[in-house]
Amino acid sequence: MNSGDKPLVWLHGEVKTPPFSTTARVETGILLRRLQKGEQLSLPNPRPMPSIAPRCHELRINDENTIWRIVYRIDSDAIIILDVFKKKTNKTPNRIIELCKRRLRDYES
């Protein structure tokens, strides 16, 4: 990591093989690295999540038989990882949204 890169702050979850396939783990690493370098990712990978907070996004990772989501917030000094979960429906579950909001509140206090 270069001195200008933003660190990843993991509040919950991890990306490892298993349960991620090696291919999905590598793709996730590449996308997170691009975020650390300050690059703005474009659709279809991220999706804004203003229902959680400003600057929050849901990163989409398509795996072999699973769709993973990584909820994160871009801060001026870090990328905050709020959750990693399997996506089973088109809509992000309300419990995930509420957990992410609580984790941000706890992180900020």
C-alpha positions as CSV (number, residue, x, y, z in Angstrom):
1,M,0.0,0.0,0.0
2,N,1.4,3.4,-1.0
3,S,1.3,6.2,1.5
4,G,-1.5,8.0,-0.4
5,D,-3.8,5.0,-0.4
6,K,-6.7,4.8,2.0
7,P,-6.7,1.9,4.5
8,L,-9.5,-0.6,4.7
9,V,-11.3,-0.5,8.1
10,W,-13.2,-3.7,8.5
11,L,-16.2,-3.3,10.9
12,H,-17.7,-6.6,10.0
13,G,-17.0,-9.5,7.7
14,E,-14.1,-10.8,5.7
15,V,-13.3,-12.0,2.2
16,K,-11.5,-15.4,2.2
17,T,-11.6,-18.7,0.3
18,P,-13.8,-20.5,1.2
19,P,-16.6,-19.3,1.2
20,F,-15.6,-17.0,-1.7
21,S,-14.2,-18.8,-4.6
22,T,-10.6,-17.9,-5.4
23,T,-11.7,-16.0,-8.5
24,A,-14.3,-14.0,-6.5
25,R,-11.8,-13.2,-3.8
26,V,-9.2,-12.0,-6.3
27,E,-11.9,-9.8,-8.1
28,T,-12.9,-8.4,-4.7
29,G,-9.3,-7.6,-3.8
30,I,-8.8,-5.8,-7.1
31,L,-12.0,-3.7,-6.7
32,L,-11.1,-2.8,-3.1
33,R,-7.6,-1.9,-4.1
34,R,-9.0,0.5,-6.8
35,L,-11.1,2.1,-4.1
36,Q,-8.1,2.5,-1.8
37,K,-6.3,4.3,-4.6
38,G,-9.2,6.8,-4.9
39,E,-10.7,5.5,-8.1
40,Q,-14.4,5.9,-8.6
41,L,-15.9,2.5,-9.6
42,S,-18.8,2.5,-12.1
43,L,-21.8,0.3,-12.5
44,P,-22.4,-2.6,-12.5
45,N,-20.0,-3.2,-9.6
46,P,-21.0,-0.6,-7.0
47,R,-24.5,0.7,-6.3
48,P,-25.1,3.7,-4.1
49,M,-26.8,3.0,-0.7
50,P,-28.1,6.4,0.5
51,S,-30.6,4.5,2.7
52,I,-27.6,3.7,5.0
53,A,-25.7,7.0,4.9
54,P,-24.1,9.4,2.4
55,R,-21.0,7.9,0.6
56,C,-22.2,4.4,1.2
57,H,-22.2,1.8,-1.5
58,E,-22.9,-1.9,-2.1
59,L,-20.2,-3.7,-4.1
60,R,-21.5,-6.5,-6.2
61,I,-19.4,-9.7,-6.5
62,N,-20.8,-12.5,-8.7
63,D,-19.4,-15.8,-7.6
64,E,-19.9,-19.3,-9.0
65,N,-23.4,-19.9,-7.4
66,T,-23.5,-17.0,-5.0
67,I,-23.9,-13.3,-5.3
68,W,-21.9,-11.5,-2.6
69,R,-22.3,-7.9,-1.4
70,I,-19.9,-5.7,0.4
71,V,-21.3,-2.6,2.0
72,Y,-18.8,0.1,2.4
73,R,-18.4,3.9,2.9
74,I,-15.8,6.1,1.3
75,D,-14.3,8.5,3.9
76,S,-11.6,11.0,3.2
77,D,-9.1,8.9,5.1
78,A,-10.3,5.3,4.8
79,I,-12.7,2.8,3.1
80,I,-15.0,1.6,5.9
81,I,-16.3,-2.0,5.3
82,L,-19.7,-2.3,7.0
83,D,-20.8,-5.8,6.0
84,V,-20.1,-8.8,3.7
85,F,-23.1,-11.0,3.0
86,K,-24.7,-13.3,0.4
87,K,-27.4,-11.6,-1.6
88,K,-30.5,-13.8,-1.9
89,T,-33.0,-11.3,-3.1
90,N,-33.1,-8.2,-5.3
91,K,-33.6,-6.0,-2.3
92,T,-31.0,-5.5,0.4
93,P,-32.6,-6.9,3.6
94,N,-33.7,-4.2,6.1
95,R,-31.8,-6.0,8.9
96,I,-28.6,-5.5,6.9
97,I,-29.3,-1.8,6.4
98,E,-30.1,-1.3,10.1
99,L,-26.9,-3.2,11.1
100,C,-24.8,-1.1,8.8
101,K,-26.3,2.1,10.2
102,R,-25.6,0.9,13.8
103,R,-22.0,0.0,12.9
104,L,-21.5,3.5,11.5
105,R,-22.9,5.1,14.6
106,D,-20.7,3.0,16.8
107,Y,-17.7,3.7,14.6
108,E,-18.2,7.5,14.7
109,S,-18.7,7.7,18.4
